Amino acid sequence: MNLYPVFFIALVLLLAFYFIFRRKKITPVPLAVSDLQLLATHVAYYQALDEEKKKRFVQKIADFLASVKIEGVGVEVEPLDRLLVASSAVIPIFGFDNWAYSNLGSVVLYPDTFNEDFAFEGGKRNILGMVGTGYMNGQMILSKSALRHGFSANAGKSNTGIHEFVHLLDKSDGATDGIPQNLMAHEYTIPWLKMMHEEISRINKDQSDIDPYAMTNEAEFFAVASEYFFEQPEILKEKHPGLYEQLSRIFAQHPAG
């Protein structure tokens, strides 16, 4: 059997893929001074970093913006919105050097809450954000108003952007189940499940300050607890030291210092 034609075809295909992907790769654009000012004003997580980590945060922001398209439906996408979306993405993965959201191609901003039919006008609109599945796989939808509120001074322990990107991290192992297997060692899986169920039980008995939405399922518990971890880490560490330590291990970060 003459293998030359097979080898030649394979080589042509490899070269084609190489040039296609090389052409699609976009060089990150350095953030402008005005962007840095917006981060310093609106992103408390960034404000708390030392100068070296701020530089790394900014680079990760630039990398994200070069690889993920951010567009608006019924709303203008302003520079602050782009930075807040990117910050929501970078904060959960800041403890990892080379993480990239390979399962995300675009983020769509809606002006406000929306429903399961993606309508953002009329009644019965209670969705703040969503990671797409099925024909919308690779997309995320965020309410612009909820995104901005999550980074405001009165957001408390909630942050919609971080919540949805934690779902995306959770989904990266193939299942959105509250067990981010790509981020945690196997031996911690059972203790993490046990901790989630015990805390859900306390929430149900009104013995916990964690948002009751966390009782929906394990995936929502993980996302809600992660919001708390990044938004009010000192309080979480004081009131839920075991949960804080588990999340510190998962995200490879200690935001409480």
Secondary structure by P-SEA (a helix, b strand, c coil): ccaaaaaaaaaaaaaaaaaaaaaaccccccccaaaaaaaaccccccccccaaaaaaaaaaaaaaaacbbbbbccccccaaaaaaaaaaaaaaaccccccccccccbbbbcccccccccccccccccccccccccccccbbbbcaaaaaaaaccccccccaaaaaaaaaaaaccccccccccccccccaaaaaaaaaaaaaaaaaaccccccccccccaaaaaaaaaaaaaacaaaaaaacaaaaaaaaaaacccccc
